[in-house]
Amino acid sequence: MANGTLTIDLDALVQNWRALDAMTAGETAATVKADGYGLGIGPVARALARAGARSFFVATAEEGAELRQVLGPGPAINIYSGHMPGDADMIRDLSLVPMINSIDQLQRHLEALPQAPFGFQLDSGMNRLGMEPAEWAALREIDLGREPTLIMSHLACSDDPGAAMNAAQRRVFEEMTAGTGAPRSLAATGGILLGPDYHYDLTRPGIGLYGGLPFSEALPVAYLELPVIQVRDVEPGESVGYGMGYVARQPRRIATLAAGYADGVIRLLSGKAQVYFGQRACPLVGRVSMDMIGVDISHLSDTPASLTLLGRQQGVDVLAEQAQTIGYEILTALGRRYNRRYSGG
Ligand SMILES: *Cc1c(COP(=O)(O)O)cnc(C)c1O
């Protein structure tokens, strides 16, 4: 079997949610967009709901529809992208709650579904989603009569506690929401770690649940084991992989492993990353191919059946740094070809 095995530790996921929940006084929701950050929205959301999460956030109504199938009636499902054209049936039939981002979206929502609950997303400085302060000021009085379920905004720099932007956005959010009486939310994972000033009534962590920075105390959730397809001896002067990306200077023993850039082993990891046999690191040699990588196992006495890319030895953020990206991208890039196993939960 030439598929890697991706094991997702649902007990660790739940412990990460509990740890973040314990830091805040208000409600702790869960962000499960992009298929639960690539780890599988079904098992992830079910485990979190069993652990006590009552509110979930996804990016789109389509994701919300999938999540409703998973969770059944009960938990709140909120949509960051708000109410887009074509969403009305899903919002009504599946009780999704759009976070309204603009006057256009508000009109669309009220025309199609005048009775359906909604929240507001405000732009406090990131300039990505949400109503601008001036737009909000013009609408505020009318809108609040409709009792939004939540008023939320998002921080641009919450992974950097030293960034002045955090306090600046909090001030804008305060000004925009003071006296509204509606429940408020500003913090994702990074915002929770910034402290109680940022917590308000509800937090919406994502990455920290899945074991990624900036929640440095998170337990790892994703484990990835790659089978060895073939092993060969390479003589000095021989090359490995596309473009002769690696040339052996001494006799080397090279293993070919079953995962490549189509599986989320980002090509920038060529010649940089390592895989592990127990505690022993084995460097990637040559270029990452679509379905395979080459690894130097000369220093191992046995030929392993498989090697570890993600595990206790190295987590998503080690690979992220080597690939000049972030743990979020490593997780959401994990491909469809792995055999997925869910433990615990
Ligand atoms: C993705 C997202 C979150 C979760 O962020 P993390 O950094 O993964 O905790 C929260 N709020 C919004 C608006 C998001 O887009």
The ligand as an SDF file (V2000), in Angstrom:
LIG
                    3D

 15 15  0  0  0  0  0  0  0  0999 V2000
   -9.8760   31.5870   10.4430 C   0  0  0  0  0  0  0  0  0  0  0  0
  -10.5480   32.5860   11.3380 C   0  0  0  0  0  0  0  0  0  0  0  0
  -10.5600   32.4120   12.7360 C   0  0  0  0  0  0  0  0  0  0  0  0
   -9.7300   31.3470   13.4340 C   0  0  0  0  0  0  0  0  0  0  0  0
   -8.4000   31.8200   13.4650 O   0  0  0  0  0  0  0  0  0  0  0  0
   -7.1820   31.0150   14.0890 P   0  0  0  0  0  0  0  0  0  0  0  0
   -6.0350   31.9290   13.9330 O   0  0  0  0  0  0  0  0  0  0  0  0
   -7.0480   29.7750   13.2800 O   0  0  0  0  0  0  0  0  0  0  0  0
   -7.5190   30.7240   15.5180 O   0  0  0  0  0  0  0  0  0  0  0  0
  -11.3110   33.2990   13.4880 C   0  0  0  0  0  0  0  0  0  0  0  0
  -11.9820   34.3250   12.9070 N   0  0  0  0  0  0  0  0  0  0  0  0
  -11.9610   34.5430   11.5740 C   0  0  0  0  0  0  0  0  0  0  0  0
  -12.7080   35.6910   11.0150 C   0  0  0  0  0  0  0  0  0  0  0  0
  -11.2380   33.6930   10.7510 C   0  0  0  0  0  0  0  0  0  0  0  0
  -11.2020   33.9230    9.4300 O   0  0  0  0  0  0  0  0  0  0  0  0
  1  2  1  0
  2  3  1  0
  2 14  2  0
  3  4  1  0
  3 10  2  0
  4  5  1  0
  5  6  1  0
  6  7  2  0
  6  8  1  0
  6  9  1  0
 10 11  1  0
 11 12  2  0
 12 13  1  0
 12 14  1  0
 14 15  1  0
M  END
$$$$
